Amino acid sequence: MLNSFVKPVVFLSLFCATTLVQAVEVKQLDEATVAVGSRSSAEKSKGLKKALEDVILKNSGSRSALESPEIQAKLANANALVSQFGYLDTDEGLKLKANFDHRKIVDMLRNAGLPVWGKQRPLTLFWLSTDINNERVILSDDSSAEERKAFADASMERGVPLMFPLMDLDDLMRINVNDVRGLFADTVATASARYQADFFAMGALEANGSEFNYQLVLYPKTDISQSFGQPLLNRQGQAASKDEAVAEMMLSLSDYFVSRYAIADSGDGLLSKVRFTGISQMKQLVEIEAFLNQLSAVREASLSTLQGDSATFKVQLFGSEDDLKNLLRLEPRLSAAQSGFQDVADGQGYDGFNSLPQATENTEFNENVSQPLGPYQWHSR
């Protein structure tokens, strides 16, 4: 039997994953490429507006974000947010590629009271039943079918990491197209176990006259010994084309993940702490602080205390502590510390890292927060 370990395969250069992780760090959230009719000023303005819409959708994840009056005002002057743009001559025609100021995009969403979806996003394994060359099959990762390209394009456009099964000998021994069409979650979960993903989806895309029927269900990728109840997401409908059907499925996935992982500013300014152990280098502290500050749930994070190999960071939140926990679960560089870790009270002084600068505990901060989350261990790349 073929090797049962599978390295995640993700679309083009938008995503960056490491071999033993599930969640994916999404790149190019400030960039979009759109088709334009010419290089005229009018077409440029129209193209920049469409590119900004795509970037807003990538960073908010919610299609309703474009209906916000504040966002509509910004879209009317998209050029003000552009950092650079250029044209591409492709086989599909002329395209405009634009980059926007990422900080301004996030601030715009925050000021409009909209959620922000961070870089670290869950990876979904998609089992799709479809008709290719008059044969009903499960779409494979290396398929040259137009459905495969449509999903790749939609995945990049929406910033939703997606992977398809290899459909090699291992897969063929565990699953068939009827298992997917029948939405047999237990069977598909068993076949999914070899893949590194956070969720698995089952779906169907089939022609119905001049239209296309689609169906999509989503489950968490959990212990396969557990039985599966109701799916997290269940969508079905009709579309005028394959591309439209794929777009609807991807938007449904995006809407679900946004509801779980995108964070709006609650205005409460809640405070929390996160504790790490196994710290042996200054580099780790710098990496952890940078990681925490880029999370969509975090307004500001900084080192609070350091004792022995334990470091505690104070964190001011946009949302709730549960929002922070959800995001921490996605980070592949984090793992739960071993149970033998000895908890150390804050503010007890420092030892073991003479080269590290001393951090002092903020007493006012301590009075308003619960026990630290963790402890975690940090694994540098």
HELIX and SHEET records of a PDB file:
HELIX    1   1 SER A   41  SER A   60  1                                  20    
HELIX    2   2 ARG A   63  GLU A   67  5                                   5    
HELIX    3   3 PRO A   69  LEU A   75  1                                   7    
HELIX    4   4 ALA A   78  LEU A   81  5                                   4    
HELIX    5   5 HIS A  102  ASN A  111  1                                  10    
HELIX    6   6 GLU A  146  ARG A  158  1                                  13    
HELIX    7   7 LEU A  169  ARG A  174  1                                   6    
HELIX    8   8 VAL A  177  ARG A  181  1                                   5    
HELIX    9   9 ALA A  185  SER A  192  1                                   8    
HELIX   10  10 LYS A  242  TYR A  261  1                                  20    
HELIX   11  11 MET A  282  GLN A  294  1                                  13    
HELIX   12  12 GLU A  321  LEU A  330  1                                  10    
HELIX   13  13 THR A  363  ASN A  366  1                                   4    
SHEET    1   A 3 PHE A  15  CYS A  16  0                                        
SHEET    2   A 3 VAL A  24  VAL A  26 -1                                        
SHEET    3   A 3 GLN A 120  ARG A 121 -1                                        
SHEET    1   B 3 GLU A  31  ALA A  35  0                                        
SHEET    2   B 3 GLY A  93  PHE A 100 -1                                        
SHEET    3   B 3 VAL A  82  THR A  90 -1                                        
SHEET    1   C 3 GLU A 135  ILE A 138  0                                        
SHEET    2   C 3 THR A 124  ILE A 132 -1                                        
SHEET    3   C 3 LEU A 162  MET A 163  1                                        
SHEET    1   D 5 GLU A 135  ILE A 138  0                                        
SHEET    2   D 5 THR A 124  ILE A 132 -1                                        
SHEET    3   D 5 PHE A 199  ASN A 208  1                                        
SHEET    4   D 5 GLU A 211  PRO A 220 -1                                        
SHEET    5   D 5 LEU A 233  ALA A 239 -1                                        
SHEET    1   E 5 VAL A 298  GLN A 307  0                                        
SHEET    2   E 5 SER A 310  LEU A 317 -1                                        
SHEET    3   E 5 LEU A 271  THR A 277 -1                                        
SHEET    4   E 5 LEU A 373  TRP A 378  1                                        
SHEET    5   E 5 LEU A 334  ALA A 336 -1                                        
END                                                                             
